[in-house]
């Protein structure tokens, strides 16, 4: 992702990369890509999908339980962080 800064500048959407020397982040990244590929095959032209289609995929993925979260969903994890008061802690 050598061009990630240009992509961010063009789209206004930041790109999150795994931190160097943090291999535990890569596994979650690869698992998430595997889940996304169930909806969007590799090489799929995203222009053929409407924003509503992409939003529906994101909605399903956020509400899909994950083993790494103790079979809680990413949405549940996020809500828990927001409700805990730790969300803004450094």
C-alpha positions as CSV (number, residue, x, y, z in Angstrom):
1,X,0.0,0.0,0.0
2,X,2.8,2.4,-1.0
3,X,0.1,4.8,-2.2
4,X,-2.1,4.8,0.9
5,X,-1.4,8.5,1.6
6,X,-2.5,9.5,-1.9
7,X,-5.6,7.3,-1.6
8,X,-6.5,8.9,1.7
9,X,-6.0,12.4,0.3
10,X,-8.1,11.6,-2.7
11,X,-11.0,9.8,-0.9
12,X,-10.9,11.5,2.5
13,X,-10.9,8.0,4.0
14,X,-8.0,6.9,6.1
15,X,-6.4,3.5,5.5
16,X,-5.5,1.5,8.5
17,X,-2.3,-0.5,8.2
18,X,-0.9,-3.1,10.7
19,X,1.8,-1.7,12.9
20,X,5.3,-2.8,12.2
21,X,6.5,-5.6,14.4
22,X,2.9,-6.4,15.5
23,X,2.3,-9.8,13.8
24,X,-0.8,-10.5,15.9
25,X,-2.6,-7.7,14.0
26,X,-2.0,-9.4,10.7
27,X,-4.1,-12.6,11.5
28,X,-7.2,-10.5,12.2
29,X,-6.6,-8.6,9.0
30,X,-6.3,-11.8,6.9
31,X,-9.4,-13.3,8.6
32,X,-11.4,-10.2,7.9
33,X,-10.3,-10.3,4.2
34,X,-11.4,-14.0,4.0
35,X,-14.8,-13.0,5.4
36,X,-15.1,-10.1,2.9
37,X,-14.2,-12.4,0.0
38,X,-17.4,-14.4,0.8
39,X,-19.3,-11.3,-0.5
40,X,-16.8,-9.7,-2.8
41,X,-14.6,-12.2,-4.7
42,X,-11.0,-11.2,-5.4
43,X,-10.9,-9.0,-8.5
44,X,-14.6,-8.0,-8.2
45,X,-15.4,-4.6,-9.8
46,X,-16.7,-2.6,-6.9
47,X,-18.3,-0.2,-9.3
48,X,-20.9,-2.9,-9.9
49,X,-22.1,-2.7,-6.3
50,X,-24.3,0.1,-5.0
51,X,-23.5,1.9,-1.8
52,X,-26.5,0.1,-0.3
53,X,-25.0,-3.3,-1.3
54,X,-21.7,-2.4,0.4
55,X,-23.5,-1.0,3.5
56,X,-25.5,-4.3,3.7
57,X,-22.2,-6.3,3.5
58,X,-20.6,-4.2,6.2
59,X,-23.8,-4.5,8.4
60,X,-23.6,-8.3,8.1
61,X,-19.9,-8.5,8.9
62,X,-20.3,-6.2,12.0
63,X,-23.0,-8.4,13.3
64,X,-21.2,-11.7,12.6
65,X,-19.8,-13.4,15.7
66,X,-16.0,-13.9,15.8
67,X,-14.1,-16.6,17.6
68,X,-11.4,-14.1,18.5
69,X,-14.0,-12.1,20.3
70,X,-15.3,-15.0,22.3
71,X,-18.1,-15.4,19.7
72,X,-19.2,-11.8,20.3
73,X,-19.8,-9.6,17.3
74,X,-17.5,-6.6,16.3
75,X,-20.6,-4.4,17.0
76,X,-20.9,-5.8,20.5
77,X,-17.2,-5.2,21.2
78,X,-17.4,-1.6,19.9
79,X,-20.5,-0.9,21.9
80,X,-18.9,-2.3,25.0
81,X,-15.9,0.0,24.5
82,X,-18.1,3.0,24.0
83,X,-20.1,2.2,27.1
84,X,-17.0,1.5,29.3
85,X,-15.5,4.9,29.1
86,X,-12.2,3.4,27.9
87,X,-12.9,4.3,24.2
88,X,-11.2,7.7,24.5
89,X,-8.4,6.5,26.8
90,X,-4.9,6.5,25.3
